[in-house]
Amino acid sequence: LLTADKTGVPVEKVEVVLGDTMLPHGPVSGGSWATASVVPAVFAAADNAITALLNAATTTPGSPFENRKQDDLAFKGGRVFVKADGSGGGVPFADLLKRADLRLVTGSGRSEGIFGSKAKPKFSMHSYGCHFAEVTWQPEIARLRVNRVVTVIDGGRIINPLAGRNQIEGALVMGIGMALLEHTSYDPQNGAPINSNLADYIVAVNADVPKLEVHFLDYPDLELNAVGARGIGEIGLAGIAAAITAAVYHATGVRVRELPVRIEDLLKSSVLA
């Protein structure tokens, strides 16, 4: 999708090849790396490929653009055209490659980010977020519920809002489980986990999840890369458990010092009160 947006080539004409040992190394799909690291490299590769195409268009004998300056030309929708004439005409890039006796043009790009430079970065490259949680505590039936969660994320330019929202919502569900349900029990004899299965290890399900509101500021961070995107892999999880425990304190007066929040601790406080 991004390559199509950058080059103007229809998305159905863009093929993504993965898992080929002939290809260069890429980052892992984790650690909030993928979009912020891969997309700038893809954009740079697309720019280099377009430059190679325009070079062929201006240097090939008999080309419609022979002897023109590359700066006079543009590439959009799979066609090369003169900027002054607009994008209504132009020549398909396949015709230009055929005239130049080329099967293809290639471009490569590299994204190093702040880790590829020894210089101290001038700006923070982290994503930021803020979580707000609302809970209801009913001591008479020993019931603690998260009623509402609102999250605001500053992750730079959000390339895919739907996927980004799904990412944050999934992290919020994970954080609700972390705050209220999840706990690993270990065998005191050998230290092995004894509830390492979904029958005994409790995770949040649909019935445990309230209305989730996710808002993106969507401010492109052009100091980090030309795309303006930062990572949002972990930012949805960081802080949500703390927001829930702060809401529990506001509702009950009990400061929770370890997770998950235990109903018996809240009940004990209610009895003492």
N, C-alpha and C positions, 0 to 999 in steps of 0.2 A: 504493500500500500504506500509506504513512504517513498520507495524507489519510483513508483508510478507517479506520485505527487511531484517528485523532484525532476524527473525526466519528461513527464508528459506522455510516456508510453502507457497504453491501457494496462490495467492491473492484471488482466487475464494473459497478457503477454510477458509478464514478469515471472520468472522461475527462480525459486529459492532452493539452493542445493546445500544440504547438510550432511555431515558424517563422511566426508571424502578426505582421505589422508593427503591428497594432493593440495588441499586448500590450506590457507594459513590458520594458525591457532586463533581461537576466539576466547572470550571470557566465559566463565561458568554462568549458567542462568540462575543466579542467586546473588545474595549480598547486595541487592539494589544496583547491580552492575549493568545488566543486559542492555536496557534501552539507552542509558546515558553513555555507554561505551561503544555499542555496536552501531547505532544510528549515525553518529557523526562520521564514522569510518565509511559507512555506506554512502553517505552524502558526498564525502570527499572522492570516493571511487567513481560515483556518477559524474561529478564535475570533471574528473580527469578523463573519463571515457568520452564525454561530450567535447572536451577540448581536442582529443585525438580525432574525433569525427570532423570537427570544424577545420582542423588542420588538413585532413584529407580532402575536404571540400574545396579548400582554397589553393591547394597545391597540385591537384590532379589535372593534367592537361585535358581540355575539353569539358571540364566541370562547369556547370552553370555559375559557379561562384569563383572560378579561377581568377587569381590575382586580386581578389578582394581581401580586405583585412578581416581577421577573425572577429575583431570587435564589432564589425558591421553586421555579424550574423547572430542568430539565436536558434535554439532548438526547442521545439514544443510540439507535443502530440505526435512524436515520431517523425517530424518534418523539420528540415533546415530552411530558414527563410531570412531575408534581409530585414533587419529591424525596422528600417524606414518604410518598408512596404507593408508591414503588419503581418500577422500570422495567418491571414486568410489563404495565402498561396503556399509557396515553398515546394521543396522537393523531398520525397520520402527518403529516409536515411538508407534504406535498403538499395535504392537506385544509386545513391552516391557511393556506397561501398562497392557495388557492382562495377561502376565506372572506374573506381580506383583499384579494381582487381583485389579487393579485400573481402575475406569471409566475415570478419568481425573487427571491432576495435575493443580494446580492453582498457580498464582503468582500475587503479588500486588506491586504497585509502587506509590511513592508519589513525587510530585514536589513542592518544597517550594520556590525556587528561592531566590532572595535577600530579599524578604519580610518575609521569614520564619526564618531569623536569626537576632539576636539583634546586631551582629557585623556590624560595618560600612563597606560597600562594598569597595573593593580596586579599582574596575574598574567601569566605566560607562557602564550601561547595555542598554542604549538607542540606537535606530536606528537613522541613519543620512541620509540626502538626500540633493540634490542640484537641483534647478530648473532653467532652462534657457528658456526665452520666447522671441519670435520675433513678433512684431506687425506692421501693416501698417495703417497709418492715412491719409485719403483722405478728407480734409475739404471741398472741392468743392461739394462733395455729402454726407457729414456728415457720413462717413463710417469709422468705426474702426474695424479691424479684427486681430485676433490672427493667424499668419501664420504658426508658428512652435513652438513646445514645446519639449525640451530635458530634461529628468530627469535621474539623477544618484542616486541610492539608495544603502546604506550599511545597510542591514538588517540581517547580518550574513549569515548562510547557507540558501539558498532558497530551501525549500523542494519541492515545486511544481512550477516550473518556469512559466507554463502557467497560473495557477490560480493567482500567484503573479503578473504577468504582467497585468492580467485583473483587479486585485485589484487597482494597481497604475493608470492604464488608467482610470478607473472609477472615482478615486479621482481627477485626472486631469480635467476630464470633469466637475465634481462638482465645482472645483476651478475656471474654466473658467466662469461658471454660476455665482459664487460668485463675481468674479471680474467685470463682464460686465453687468449682467442681473438681478440678484435676489435682491429683495427688498420687505420687508413686510411693508404694510401700515396699520396704526391703526386708528380706529375711535376716534377722539378727545373727544367724549362725554363719552364713556365707556371703551376705551382702548382695545377693541376687534379687532383682525385682520380683515380687510375687503377684502383682496385678498387671502384668504386661500383656493384656488382652482387652478387647472391647467389651467383654462381659463384666469385668471387674474394674477397669479403668474408665471413669465416668467423663464423658466429653459433652459439650453443649450440643443440643439438637434444636430443631425448629421451635419446639415448645418453650425453649429456654431463651429464645432470642426476641428482643422487642423490635420496635421500629428503629431502623438505623438510618440516620441522615448523614450523608457524606457530601462535603462541599470542597471543591478545588479552587484555589485562588487563580491558578493558571497564568502565572506571570513567567514568561520565558526568561531563563537565566542564561543570557548570552555571554556571560563571563566564563561559564563552564565549557560550553561548546556552541557551535553554530546553530544547533537545533534548539537550544534553550531548555533541554530536558534534564531532569535529575532523577535519581532512583526513588521508588516508592515501595520497595520490597518489604522493609521492616517497619516503616514509620507508622503504619496502621496499628501495629501491635504494641509498639513502645508507648507506655503511658496509660493504656486503657484500664489495666488492672488497678493502677494507682487512682485513676478517676473514680472507679467503682468503690474502692475502699474509702476514699474521701467522702463519697456520697453516703456510704454506710455510717461513717462517723457522724455526719450531719443528721442522719435519721435516728441514730441510736445512742450517740455519745460514746461509742466504743471505738478506740483506736486499734485497728487490726495491724499486727506487726509481722504476720507471716501468712502465706497463702496456702490453700484457699481459705476464704472466710468460713469459719465454723459456726453453724447455727447454735451449737451448745454454748459457745463463748458469748454470743449475743443474748441467749436466754439467761445465762448466769448473770450477766450485767443487768438484765431486766428485773430479775429476782432481787438482786442487791439494791436496785434503785427503789 
